[in-house]
Amino acid sequence: MVLIAAGFLAVGVVTLAWPTQVQELVLRHNAPGTWRARLNPDIEWIKTPAYLRSLRVVGISSIIAGSLLLLVVIKRMLEGS
């Protein structure tokens, strides 16, 4: 469970600290002419500021989830000892 909490926290930090770099990475992997670009109906939305706001929401949600999960793990450890 600690690894899951760490994963949530890592996603939260990355999407909050570097949302434009995440956006650039997604756009690079969905470059025009690639098979991913043809299959991704949201490619135009990914280019908008709304996508950056949604990344921040994902980041906040992930940090909250990771923190709560870490608190549960710590509580279980303290109760067990």
Secondary structure by P-SEA (a helix, b strand, c coil): caaaaaaaaaaaaaaaacaaaaaaaaaaaaccccccccccccccccccaaaaaaaaaaaaaaaaaaaaaaaaaaaaaaaac
